Amino acid sequence: MAQLDQETLRSLARRYLWWRSPAEAASTPRRVFAQVMDIGDYEDVQRLAHAVGDDVLRDVLTHAEAGQFRPRSWAYWHYRLGLCRPQDPVPPPPARHIPH
């Protein structure tokens, strides 16, 4: 997996995983990437995409956990990363299954 330099990773972690310390958040880069993909502003999303590449972003999306992406972001990234053709429906996001 391509990596951001630690300074950039901590900067993104500080902005998008505000409930954790930057060092703690930076220890799980995939979580930082998913959060930027879900709620990041244009500049941060572009910085992330340029730094790690589409293959890493595809991996983050295809291994997402339930609740990491809102429906709009989930759909956007599937089309943006070529995981769905424009005429195809987006697959459902991961869901938690609670046993009865």
N, C-alpha and C positions, 0 to 999 in steps of 0.2 A: 504494500500500500504506500503510495506517495505520501510524503509528510510535509506539513508546513513547518517553517522554522518556529522554534519555541516561543519567540516573542509574538509572532502573529497568532499562533494558536492560543496563547494566554490572553491576548487582546480580544479575540473572538469569544473565548470562554467567559471573560469578564462581562461582555455585552449580552451574551445569549444564554448563559447558565448562571445568572446573577445570584442564585440561591446557594451556589457552591463557591468555594475559594477558587481563584484562577488556576492555582497549582493542582487542586483536586480535580477540577473539570478538565484540565489539559491532560490528565492521566488517562482519560477516555476520549481520544480524538474522534472516534466514530460518533459518539454522542454529541460532541460539539458540531461536527459536520452536519448531522441530522437536524440539529436545532437551527443552524444557519440556513439550511435548505428550507426549513419550515417557516421561519419568521424573519430571516435575514433581509436587510435592505439590499437594494440593487448592487451597490458598490461592494458590500461584503460577500454577496453571492458570487459576483464576478471574480473577486479576489480569490475566493475559495476554489472556484471552478478552474481558474487559471493555474493555481498552485498545485492542485491535486489531480486534475484531469477528470474527464467524464467517466472513465472506467471505475475510478474510486467512488464517484457519486452514484453510479449504477449499483455498485456493491453495497453502499450505505442504504440505498432505497430498497434493494431486493432482500436485505437482511434487517429491515426495520422492525422495531418492536411495536406492539399495539400502543396506540396513542401518541407516537412520535410525530406523525404528520397529520395535519388537518386535511379534510377532503380536497380542498382547493389546491393545496401544495402537493398532495399526493398525485392528483391528476396532472398538474403542471409538469412535475418532474418526469412522469411517465412519458409524456409527449416530448418534452425538451430533450430527454436522454435517448429517445428512439426506442423505448420499451413498448410503445404502442403506436400504431399508425393512426393518423387523424380520423379515419373512419371506424376504428375499433374502440370498443368500450374499455375503460380503465379497469383493471382487476380491483376487487375490494381490498381495502387496507387490512393489515393484520388486526385480529381481534382477540381479546381475552376470552377464554372459555371457562366459565365457572361451573364446576360440577354441581349437580343438584343434590 
